[in-house]
Amino acid sequence: HEEFARLLAANPKNAALSAPEVPSRQEQPEETAEPIVGEVIEEPSPFVAQVMADAERLSAEDEPYHREPISYEAPYLDNLPTAQREKFAANISAIQKLKEIEQRVANGGSPAFEDEQKILAQYTGWGGLSDAFDPNKSAWSNEYSQLKAALSESEYEAARSSTLTAFYTPATVIHPIYRALERFGVKGGKILEPSMGTGAFLAHGHFGSSDAKFYGVELDSITGRISKQLYQKANIQVTGYENALLPDNYFDCVIGNVPFGNFQVNDPQYNRLHFPIHDYFFAKSIDKLRTGGIMAFITSSGTLDKKDDRARKYIAERCDLIGAVRLPNNAFKAAAGTEVVSDILFLQKRDRAAVERADWVDLGETPKGYSINQYFAQHPEMVLGEITTESTQYGKQETTVKPIEGADLAQQLKEAVSYIHATITEPEISDDELEVQEEPIPADPSVKNFSFTNVDGQIYYRENSFMNKVELPAVTAERVLGMIALRETTRKLLDCQLHDGSDAEVQLLQNELKQQYTAFKAQYGLINSTANKRAFRQ
């Protein structure tokens, strides 16, 4: 608690949380009016009673509004704007709606309703809209003014920096990936999308099983906050992948479209690899995936085709390549406004490091002499177009995949993934975990390892990938649950302040923490009291 107090005090916005001492109820006995002899007590009319009750209810400090969370399900085919100005207008509408919802939530109201989610789902990011961020582009001056009015300074800078990288993944590419995963046996379980954007994969993840639990990570504040409103049942962290609190060897499936760039992410655990961001996402995601789990990533063709084989060697030592599909260069044209060659990779995590060098680590050649990954040289049917070369803007010849005229990409993908076969294995439980009397439950990644948490009013203690129920006397359990609630609200407040949460969000959490602390202290005393310390020793 001393560390929480120090962190809270470091932000002057939290000064209001230094609440005055609240005397206990025993120190303030309720006063009752003595009746006057001979006085006639008249009962109020039903109308007056109703008015008084309504006034009392309205003047009371109501608990924040709660309802069952809802998650957005996208239509089977995309219905998103593609023209630049249409995309811009949809983005602005979504941002305005997001801030309206956040203000309502800060006042104790509900998160996004279904009709509001439809507006939020039209947000496609700022990829290809760099003109709107240029004050010297007179044709876009109106849009530039709208951006400056709608976004805070930090939100604006983040949006401007994403114009070359923020592109959504079309449904025609997502659906075949899910159908393949379902054939592999991935019909639920714990699914992670580590660079989720507005969650295209979550929106189309309609598994037949209802036990799918989605987790997501998104760096951009606006995009991540929209995702939280869209997928209210999912566990979403708005932060960089390097800062996300996610357990290793935990997820049944990791899925998504990894970011591309020739720069490194500062993650102490992986800095020694010197991988660019797209290869870093593979390395970290392998550690998050459990043994036997399956990864389905969309990535640049450079992952498989570049001469530097270090990343492929690293991946192949830890995963088997189930299969891969090379997309034609127009697969993302509607979303990105440019022609790029991308691959879909399906990988399965091994239970031990591979000894032999996998064929796909190396490059091969096509019959026409084009340099290409050995996998595609051996499986030309997995290339959905004609391999050829084209001149870049710098006059250099670059290998590309031209689409086959008249071909239906959805049908091509459906056929290609039908050639890929795998079976996801069941997760293993260690001997130590089997000795626990009450069956453990899978660990919640938001719960720090070796700490207590509240699961449906019961106390659990997390140890690695599982959480075990802790039996305590009733009164002691109430103390511990109270302190867990204080800890969680404090963490939410600190996380909100550290990641540029809105003033409304911060204020809501400050009020919640103040109310929780006042109630706890009135019933159980100061957090550092002997009785409260003793509760955790039991």
C-alpha angles and dihedrals in degrees: 000000000000090000092049090049091051093049093047092048090052090072114065089207088073094060090104089064091074090097121191119251112279115213115229121252091254091063091053109047113194113257118229123201116240113229117244115239110256093013115138112222110211120203112230118246117259089252093054091045090053093049091049092049091049092049090049092050094048093048093050121094100252122209114253113276114266130190136154110290117246129207124211118244114199122221113263092255123042117262096185130134115261105178112090098240092043089053090049093050092048091050093051092048090050093050092049091049091047092054091046090053093046091052090051091050090049088057092052097268133132129285118243119321122216095265090050091048089059089059093046091048090062089069108109102170130246101288109141094008099100092128090068089061095051112093089197094061101095093188089061099039093112092052091047090055091049091052093051090049096046100044134057117234093263092045090050093051092048091050093048092051091052098059092099098042112029107095129144125233114243120239091237088068097039099052097059090049091056093045089054091048091051090053088051089056099259098136100140137332127110113335125186128198104187098187100031106161104187090341106261090167092049091048092056098036096111100158118182088234119074095211096082111127115196126208125185142183125200127174100200114083099215094043093046093047091051089051091052090056092045098047104034093164093054127089103239127178119197100211142085117294088244090061099040117120101230127143123238122244090018115107125082092206137013115198139170151084108291120221116253128217144123095246134091130242115230102238113146091210093058106025090101089067094060090211122165114243098271093051090044089058089055093048095048094042091054088059091049092050118086122234109282091018121131132235123202112186134170109214142160116281086245090078090070101025108044118109093234102086098183095105093045090049091049092050095044092053089059105029140037116231104236092184146306138220125206112213126214115258093254096057092102099028095110091050101037101028089226139078116255133161114233136177134213110218124195114197133175121205116241125224091227137016117280116250100196123062110252117235093234092063087075134062127243138181136253120232087262091055100255114150110240139150114289091240092062092041087058095038108039090162087072092063107088099207146012118308109226141132133261135186117256124217087266094055094254121137112239131184114246141164115242115206117247108251112254094006120141108228093203091055092044091053093046090055095043096052090048087071091059118087133184141138123221112226126225116260115258125232117211123238091251091055092048091057092064109108097220115049111258122231127225112275119257106233091218089064113084116238116265094018138111125255141177117248112181092326094314125109117240131180119214121225113174112298097357140052123218126207115248119213114214135162111275097251093045090049090054090053092049093047089051092052092045089055091051091049094050094048091048091051091049090051093049092046091049092051094044093051100047098261115183120266089248092055092047092048092050092052093045091054091047092050093047092052092046093049094047091051093045094049092049091055106031106017128232117349093241094051118128092249093054093047090049091053092070093046090063 
